[in-house]
Amino acid sequence: MESTIIKNDLLEYIIDKEGIATITINMVKESTNLFSIDFIKCYIETAKKALKNPEVKGIIVTSGHKEFMAGADLKFLSNPPEDKNQVFQGMLEVHKGFREIEKGGKPFVAAINGTVLGGGYELVLTCHHRIAINNDKAKIGLPEVNLGLLPGGGGTQRLTYLIGVPKATMYILQGRQFRPSKALEEGYIDQLVTNKDELIPAAKKWILEVGNSIQPWDNKSYKIPQGGLMSKSGAETMIGGIGNLRKKTHGNYPSAKYAMACIHDGIGLPIDRGLEVEARYFIKAFYSKEARNLIRTGFFAINEAKKGKLKPSGYDFYKINKVGVLGAGMMGAGIAYVSAVSGMDVVLKDLSIENAEKGKKYSTNLLQKKVYKARMTKEEMQVILDKIKTTDNAADIKDCDLVIEAVFEDQNIKAKVTRETEAVLAENKIYASNTSTIPISLLAKASDRPKNFIGMHFFSPVDKMPLVELIVGEETSDFAIAAAVDYVTQINKIPIVVNDSRGFFTSRVFGTFTCEGALMLNEGVPPALIENVAKRIGMPIGPLAITDEISLTLPLHIMEASDVKLEGATKTLYDIYKKLSHDLGRVGKKTGRGFYEYPKDGKKYLWPELENHFPSNLNYLDADTVGKRMLHIMSLESYKCFEEGVLKTTTDGDVGSLTGFGFPPFTGGVFSYIDYIGADVFVKECDDFAERFGTRFKVPDSLRKMAKEGKTFY
């Protein structure tokens, strides 16, 4: 007869007739279990009760939620208490409690029924045996470094003891998460079962038949796999790791450095001292600006956007069963793919069936890769492909809930396609244009129903890029916005909603990055310096390389098609792009010739002859100024978007900049970056740049006032 000893909002504790206690973590007030302060205290108290009870032979720790534990309570982590020492002492108390459990003489088994991450996995590590259900949807790991933190519940020490210095260092620094089968292979867990019904019986069996209650780090004869810190592999990991870490992070992510220091400084000490070392480094990461930025934007803001927070209130969920995609090029093919994968029927239309089939082939290729990697079966692949119908007939669009136009970036062509489609589309359905630069209000003039007309700017490649920028025209209705947000969440992308403007937010701001790179090249900054500094400051790719990707003719086309006067920096840019593309025949990557050379059987490299056309002056600018010019100009242009009403909130700008064009995540985004370096410093440096490099760095009066008053965005 089972006896319930404790049941509260955090966990349940029962003892069965065999003397096996089970602690079921079940936070009834949360959607998932969290490694919170209240829970930790309750868990340690409960575990100690079990240790003191002579009837208890062993303890099983499992979850009442679908997942075991999502990790730490980030609401607490995003607002650190002012008293650092109090937090540090609290961590030492937690370590002390976990150590009492480990050394209590009774076996603890973690019965892992789903995903367990971060602090949850650190709790699992304090158990003497770890069993998980072999569920491919579950994840196991320590992702803290990706949030600007590091494992602070003993993870850097215990995992290193279990799997060795080389693997633990690499996986902790990468924030790796594994499926259960891979976690078993890597040593994160000890045993797998096939389903939930087998989990608790397997845990009981281990307690009754094995029942080992001594942890490896408390066993004097235990040897760390591949040797400890002073072994050949351990020493090589640390020596090589320092250089690799610097190369990868450029010092922008201190949590990674601290995590590596935890392993280096702690693993050679007794476990209790190692845990104290970890706690000290955790405090350093916990109170860093980078952690606050990554948690605020990289976790909370992005996840809220994913859930459709920007959807206007009062509208029912707009379920998309069938979507029409006009244009089967790279963008249209990608949109068709993500829609079909999400379970929607897709009509992929082009001028000919042959072109449409080429677009469908894109989905075939992506799905075949999944089949090859055993991530889906051939039958599952065929189900998705059968959802994509190719056509050259506009009439096939008539039953669609949403139509997305992804044809060539030409206003006249888009207008023709709009009229042709609306002639067969039901009046209450949504029509979206995947334009990246043309104002939506301008494109909507071709529509008989502008209230249902909205911009839907995807990023290439669509299957990988997470952001979709929704653009509201002058007459776009809240219903259209709500439906568009619902569609984006259905395809598992991140929506932001912006008001109409040429280039909108993302293209307009990212354009300043590519332009600044070209302008610096023209001024005499060596191209290699421009590209390398861009990566050093945290951008995923250099401005010259990305210009090659989109082609040098595109900015020329935009400048020629717009009403912008060709003067000052704009005229300089026009001349640069025209010289390269028209005079020198270097259009970009698609032709194998741009700022870079693209050999068929090798890596790209900067065109050596650039020096002849844009002479370099090594002493002209230092690397720090080069980097600041790129980041400052993007943040400044973002502020102008906010001031003009293109952006509704600064959070939208931060989310869009991180997920749309790879603004350095450690900064938190384009607006957080201004807070990060200080508005007063930002304004002062922009003033200097305006005087030295041009009026594009001129600071709006409202931002100057904000800096003077010492205000921040967050």
ABEGO torsion letter per residue (X at the ends): XBBBABBBAABBBBBBAAGBBBBBBBBAABABBBBBAAAAAAAAAAAAAAAABAABABBBBBBABABABAEBBAAAAABBBABAAAAAAAAAAAAAAAAAAAAAGBBBBBBBABBBBEAAAAAAAABABBBBBBBAABBBEBAAAAAGBBBAAGAAAAAAAAAEAAAAAAAAAAGBBBBAAAAAAAGABABBBABAAAAAAAAAAAAAAAGBABBAAABAABBBBGEBAABAAAAAAAAAAAAAAAAAAGGABAAAAAAAAAAAAAAABBAAAAAAAAAAAAAAAAABAAAAAAAAAAAAAAAAAAAGAABBBGBBBBBBABBBBBEABAAAAAAAAAAAAAGBBBBBBBABAAAAAAAAAAAAAAAAAAAAAGABBAAAAAAAAAABBBBABAAAAAABABBBBABBBBAAAAAAAAAAAAAABBAABBBBBBBAABBAAAAAAABABAAABBBBBBBOBAAABABBBBBBBAABBAAAAAAAAAAAAAAGBBBBBBBBBBGEAAAAAAAAAAAAAAAAAAAGBBAAAAAAAAAAAGBABBAAAAAAAAEAAAAAAAAAABABBBBEAAAAAAAAAAAAAAAAGBAEAAAGBBABBBBAABBBBBBAAAAAABBBBAAABBAAAAAAAAAAAAAAAAAAAAAAGABABAAAAAAAAAAAAGBBAAAGEAAAAAAAAEAAAAAAAAAAAAAAAEAAABBBAAAAAAAAAGBBAX
